Amino acid sequence: MSTTSIRKTPLLRVRDLTVTYPGGARAVRGVDLEVEAGRKLGIAGESGCGKSTLALALLRLLPAGAEVSGEILLNGEDVLAMKWGQVRAVRWAGASIVFQGAMHSLNAVHRIGDQIAEPILLHTETTRAAARERAGELLEQVGLPAARVDAYPHELSGGQRQRVMIAMALACGPELIIADEPTTALDVMIQAQILRLIEQLVAEQDLGLIMISHDLAVLSDTCDRLAVMYAGRVVEQGPASEVYARAVHPYSRALSGAFPRIGDPASRFAPQGLPGDPPDPVALPAGCTFHPRCPSATEACATQDQVLRVAGPGREAACLLVGPREAGAAEGAEEARSTS
């Protein structure tokens, strides 16, 4: 029997997570998420919507002064209630993070083998020689020769450095990987290789994965479920392919429509978009925070805040105009457009 089948609770359960920075910036507002072992959750949204703040909060990596409330249950234990010694033990060994921009995350004056070995030495009782050997094994696991342990970061390509970051994330055998824009600045061929590598590792090691990106197409192709964030909140979530192809929240539809679809001349020559920017987290608008940019906004949207409601099987959306009936109508309209 697999670990996934006997697990009674999700690997990660986030409840009512709120993050406020000094000055009153509400970067994350009441987010609920779940991730099971062997499953992949994508988190999408524009810059400034709270995705990276959410990722940092999961491992208590936020800067001093940030106020955090809610629950972050990793294997049933609340990360926010842990003492610092427990938090340090959870990082790398329980959950680890792959940051965007590998060149900025790696130390330019240390060999990559030493950098991969560092968390192994900190979290396990082993020798330096054994840790270096393990670093070589991890490099091979992500598709690089073990001999590259002696290389410096500048001697590797962008895709190779990203593979090193993934190897570091796997160093202590975590159950959860958080990947924050793992393919930023990579060309499309290397991007595809990195995404396939991540999928393979999740399947082989029964890992839980949270992948953060602004690219809904990448997330729909890689993840099982997708959560779309706007102004610090999840405004839609559901099966990744369905949210991408048949979004029901106006913001999700705008994000999806901004990406041209291969084989669809209409989207290629007239990609949809959304004017304006996400609101200032210090001065959020009243009512639904998306209403100033929403093409479907009504007078009620300016005064009534919205929470997630059922929007179809396994789907939720935070919109006054969305419910099971409206979700079905939106899906039917999308299918009609695709066949016309």
N, C-alpha and C positions, 0 to 999 in steps of 0.2 A: 504493500500500500504506500502511495507516495506521501511526502510531507504535506503537500497541498490538500490532499483528500482528508487527512486527519486533523488539520489545523482547525480549531474551533473559532478563533477570532482572526480578523485580517492581520497581516504582517504590520501594517501601519494604519492607524485610524486617527484622523485629525478632526477635532470637534470645536467649532466656534472659535477658531484661531483668529486673533486680532493683534496687529502690530502697529504701534504708533511711535513715530520718531519724535525727538525733541523739536518743539515748535508746533506740534499738533498735526503733523502729516500722518494721516491714517492710510498707511500703505497696504495693509491687509485688514479686511473687515468681515469677521464672522465666517471664515471658510471651513467647510466640511469636506473631507476627502477620505477615501479608503483605497488601499493597495494590498492585494493578496500576493503570496509567493507565486512566482512563475507568471505574473501578469504585469502588463505595461500600461501606465497611465500617462497620457500626454497633457501638458498644460500649455495653453496658447493665449496670445493676447499681444497688444502693442507694447512698445516700451513705455514704462511708467504705470503699468497695470498691476504690479505687485508680484510678478512671477518669481523673480530672483529673491526678493525679500522673503517670500514664502519658503523657498528652498533653503535659505540661510537659517530661517527660524527653526526648521525641522531638526537641525543639529546644533542649535544655540550658537550660531556663528555671527549673530547680529552685533553691531557696534554697541559700546556702552551707552546707556541712556535710552535705548529703545525699550518701550514698554510692551510686554507680551502677555497675553492672557488666552485662556482656552485650554485644550488638551492636545498633546501629541503623544499618542500611545504607540510605542514600538514594542511589539510582542507583549502588549498588555501593560507595559510600564510607561509612566508619564515622564517624558524627557524633560518637561518644564519643571517637574518636582524633584528631579535628581540632584544630588550633590555634585560638585565639580569633578570629583574623582570618578563618579559613575558616568558622567557625561564624557570624560576623556576615554573611558573604557568603551563606550558605545561608538564613538567616532572611529572610523576605520574598521573596527571589528564587528559592530552591529550594522552600521550604515556609513556609506562614504559618498563623496561628491566629486563629480568630474566638472571642473570649472571651464567656462568658455575662455578661449585665448590661451592655449597651452604654453606659448613662449613666455607669457607673463606669469604663469603659475609655476613653471620650472625654474630652478636656480641655475643661472647661466654659468656659474663657476664650479659646479659640482657635476661629476659624471652621473648619468641617469641611473646606473646600477646602484649607486650610493643613495640616490633619492628614493628609489623604490624600496631599498632595504631599510630605510630609516623607520617607517611605521612598523615594519616587521620586528625590528629590534626593540621598539618601544612597547609593543603589545604582546610579544611572545618571548618565552625563555629560549633563546637560541644564540648561536655564535655569529660573529660578523661574517665568517666564511660561509656558513649555512644560509644566512640571509642573502648574501650575494648570489649564491647558487639558486635560491628561490627566485630572486629577481630575474635571472636568466630564464628560468622556467616560465615566469609570467610573461616575459617578452615573447617567447615562443607561442604562448597561448594566444597572444593578440597579433600574431603574424609577423613578428620581427625576429631576426637571428639572436640567439643568446649572447653572441659575441658583442652585441651592441651595448652591453652593460658598461663598457669602457668609453662610450661616446659621450660628448657634451651636447647639450640641446641644440646649439647652433649647427652641429654637424648632421642634423636630421631635417627632413622635410616637414611641412606642416602636418601632413597626414600621419607621419611617423611619430611626431611629438604628441599628437592626439592619442595615438595608440599607447604611448608611454603613460599618459594620464589615465587611461583606462586600466592599464596594468597596475598602476599605483592604487587605483580605487579597489582593485581586487586583491591587493596584497595580503590583507588580514582575513580574507574569507567572509566579507559582510553578507548579510541577507538582503539588504536594500541598497540600490545604487541610485543616486540623484544626478542626472546629467543635465547641466545648465547650458543650453545652446552648444552641444558637443561638436557640431559641424560648422560652426561659424568660420567664415573666411576660407573654407576649403572648396576646391573645385568640385563639380558635380560627380565626377568619377570617384574621387577619393571620398566624398560625402557618402555615396552609395556603399562603398566598402566599409566605412565606419559604422553605418547604420546596420548593415548585415552582420557585422561582427558583434554589435551590441545585442541584436536579436538572438544570435547563436549562443552567446554567453548566458543570457537570461534563460533560454530553454534548457541548456545543458546543466546549469548550476541551480535551477529553480529559484532564481533571484526575483525580487520585486524591483521594478524600475519606474522611476518618475523622470520623464523626459520633458524638458522645458524648451519651447521654441516659439518663434513668431510665425513659423511656416506650417500652416495647417496641412498642406499636402504631405510633408515629411511625417508629421504626427499620425495622419490617417493611414499612412502606409506602414508605419512601424508599431503603433500602439493598439491596444485592445479597446481602451476607453479614452475619451477626450473631455477635458474640462476647459472651458473658455472663460478667461478672467477679464473683467473690466472694472477700473476704479477700485481695485482691491477685493472684488467679490467674484465668485463664480456665477456667471449669468446663464450658462448652459452646460450640461454634461450628458453623456450618453455614449453608446458605441461609436468608436472613432470614425469609422467609414460613413456612418449615417449622419453624424454631426457635420462632417465635411461636405457630404454630397447633398444633404437635405436639412440644413440648419433651420431652426424655427425661431430663434431669437434674432432680431434685426441686426445686432452687432455681429453675431456669428455669421450671418448671411453676407454681411459686408466683408468680413475677413476672408471668407471662402471665395467670394466673387472677385477679390483683388488678385487672385492667382490664376493666370491663364491655364486652361485645360488642354492637354494635347489632343488634337483631333477635333477641337471645337473652335471654328473660325470666329464665332461671335465673341467668345471670351478673349481670343487672341488679339483681335483688332479693336475691341472696345472693352477692356477690362474694367470691372466696376471698382469703385474705391469709396472712400469715406472722407469728406473734408473735415478739417479741424484736428484737434488732439484730445487725448484723455484729459479729464479735469485735474486741476491742481488738488492734490490730496489734502492740502491745508484748507481749501475753500471749496468743498464739494457742493454741487448744486442740490437744491431741495428736490424731493420726490425721487423718481428714478434718475440715477446719475447719468444715464445714457440719453435722456430725453433731449438735451440741446442739440445732439447730432443725429437723432433718430428720424428717419424719413417717415415713420409710421406713428410718431408721437401724437397723443391726444391731450386735451387740457388736463385730464386726470393724471397723466404721466408726470406733470410738473409738480404735483402735490402728494402723490401716493408712492411711497417707496415700495420696491418689489422684492419678494423672496422667491426662492425656487419652488416651482409647482410642477406637477406631473404634466409632461408634454408628449406622452406616448410611451410604449413599452420600454422600460429601462432608461427613460429620458426625463430630464427636468430642464426647465428654463424659467428665468426670472423676468417675466414680461406680462403686463396687464392684458395683452391681446393673445396670450398663449394658453392653451389648455389642450386636453386630449383631442377635442374636435378640431380646433384650429391647427394642431400639429398634423393631423391627418390630411387636412385641406392643403397645408403647405407642402406636404410630401407629394400629394396628387398633382399640385401645380408644377412642382419641380420635374416630376416624371413627364408631364405633358410637354413642358418646354424642351426636355431632352429628346423627345421623340418627334418634335415638330421640325 
